[in-house]
Amino acid sequence: MARTRRCDHPGPVTEPKYRIRALHTDSTITVYQAYSPEIGRAAARDGRFPAEWRRDRMTWIKPSFLWMMYRCGWGTKEGQENVLGVEITRDGFEWALRHACLSHYEPGLHAEQAAWKSRLKRSPARVQWDPERDLRLRPLPCRSLQLGLAGEAARLYADEWIVSITDVTPLARMIHAHVQDGELDVARKLLPHEGPYPVSDDVLTHLRP
């Protein structure tokens, strides 16, 4: 898969502020989560989440590897020591986007706050756009999508959408070591090849501020 310019990469290419960037194939997209060893190791071993994984809680999936590194501190934060790359179907991912609501009220997007609150309450998924991160985990101008799944969406994610689960903790530690040593070019070459995710505008129209 060809490498695509990231929004922290020097050059004349302008990266849109709101765009999904991810490792993907024709039928799947890889998202990242971090868990305690109890859950993370079992999930990677069995290819599915163990009984300890709670379907009654909202779970957040992140297509950006570096945003996940920012969130979990390269796998050093308590309860987030195991970083998982979860390959799911694109059909499932896009179902969640179509049924999602933006996590905050946006006057230019929502007719009124009461309507937004009502939709948010009914939606099985929600979207946040947070600043993408560079290798030193500093914020960048472009935004990274986070997708929160609850209720029906969380159940479908755990039971139907997952194609494979990979423990990417060793990769995270390797990249982090190169960053700490100032070897940013080496670290950058090890990053997952996240390119623009091809999705029709109608899927994201209600989710872009």
Buried (B, 14 or more C-beta within 10 A) or exposed (E): EEEEBBBBEEEEEEBEBEBBBBBBEEEBBBBBBBBEEBBBBBBBEEEEBBEEBEBEEBBBBBBBBBBBBBBBBBBEEEEBBBBBBBBBBBEBBBBBBEBBBBBBBBEEBBEEEEEBEEBBEEBBBBBBBBBBBBBEBEBBEBBBBBBBBBBBBBBBBBEEBBBEBBBBBEBBEBBBEBBEEEBBEBBBEEBBEBBBBEBEEEBBEBBBE
